[in-house]
Amino acid sequence: VGGGIHGAMIAWHAALAGFSVALVERGDFGCSTSANSQKIIHGGLRYLQNLDFPRTRQSILERRRLLRLAPHLVSPMPCMMPIYGGDLKGRAVMGTGLTLYDCLSWDRNIGV
């Protein structure tokens, strides 16, 4: 399994399940593909546009897990989301989506 964040998490889950796992990386661990990401731990809001509720919920729970396991590595980052027109990126749809997200993530900060 690769030595980036995704490979490390897969290795961790596999080890918890009783598998023997080896991390293999060409350079230093965490210095390649995962290191070149935006390093954003989002809570799954983007999955709502496809109405993928299970994936949204899973992202919310994973975000909470990371905040519990490594609070020194995770910090909130405020952001702005532009709203254009009246279609799927309009104010009413975005407001409804954010309200739905709040309902799906009611427990997002419990234990954090």
Contacts in CASP RR format, 6 or more apart in sequence:
PFRMAT RR
TARGET T0000
AUTHOR 0000-0000-0000
METHOD contacts of the structure
MODEL  1
VGGGIHGAMIAWHAALAGFSVALVERGDFGCSTSANSQKIIHGGLRYLQN
LDFPRTRQSILERRRLLRLAPHLVSPMPCMMPIYGGDLKGRAVMGTGLTL
YDCLSWDRNIGV
1 7 0 8 1.000
1 8 0 8 1.000
1 10 0 8 1.000
1 11 0 8 1.000
1 14 0 8 1.000
1 21 0 8 1.000
1 22 0 8 1.000
1 23 0 8 1.000
1 24 0 8 1.000
2 8 0 8 1.000
2 11 0 8 1.000
2 23 0 8 1.000
2 24 0 8 1.000
2 25 0 8 1.000
3 11 0 8 1.000
3 23 0 8 1.000
3 24 0 8 1.000
3 25 0 8 1.000
3 29 0 8 1.000
3 30 0 8 1.000
3 32 0 8 1.000
3 34 0 8 1.000
4 25 0 8 1.000
4 29 0 8 1.000
4 30 0 8 1.000
4 32 0 8 1.000
4 33 0 8 1.000
4 34 0 8 1.000
4 35 0 8 1.000
5 30 0 8 1.000
5 34 0 8 1.000
5 37 0 8 1.000
6 34 0 8 1.000
7 23 0 8 1.000
7 34 0 8 1.000
8 23 0 8 1.000
8 29 0 8 1.000
8 30 0 8 1.000
11 21 0 8 1.000
11 22 0 8 1.000
11 23 0 8 1.000
14 21 0 8 1.000
15 21 0 8 1.000
23 29 0 8 1.000
25 31 0 8 1.000
25 32 0 8 1.000
26 32 0 8 1.000
40 77 0 8 1.000
41 62 0 8 1.000
41 63 0 8 1.000
41 66 0 8 1.000
41 74 0 8 1.000
42 59 0 8 1.000
42 63 0 8 1.000
43 56 0 8 1.000
43 59 0 8 1.000
43 60 0 8 1.000
43 62 0 8 1.000
43 63 0 8 1.000
43 105 0 8 1.000
43 108 0 8 1.000
44 55 0 8 1.000
44 56 0 8 1.000
44 59 0 8 1.000
44 60 0 8 1.000
44 63 0 8 1.000
44 101 0 8 1.000
45 56 0 8 1.000
45 98 0 8 1.000
45 101 0 8 1.000
47 53 0 8 1.000
47 55 0 8 1.000
47 56 0 8 1.000
47 59 0 8 1.000
48 56 0 8 1.000
48 97 0 8 1.000
48 100 0 8 1.000
48 101 0 8 1.000
49 88 0 8 1.000
53 104 0 8 1.000
56 101 0 8 1.000
56 104 0 8 1.000
57 104 0 8 1.000
60 104 0 8 1.000
60 105 0 8 1.000
60 108 0 8 1.000
63 108 0 8 1.000
64 107 0 8 1.000
64 108 0 8 1.000
64 109 0 8 1.000
64 110 0 8 1.000
64 111 0 8 1.000
64 112 0 8 1.000
66 73 0 8 1.000
66 74 0 8 1.000
67 74 0 8 1.000
67 109 0 8 1.000
67 112 0 8 1.000
68 111 0 8 1.000
68 112 0 8 1.000
71 112 0 8 1.000
81 94 0 8 1.000
83 89 0 8 1.000
83 90 0 8 1.000
83 91 0 8 1.000
83 94 0 8 1.000
84 90 0 8 1.000
86 92 0 8 1.000
86 93 0 8 1.000
87 93 0 8 1.000
END
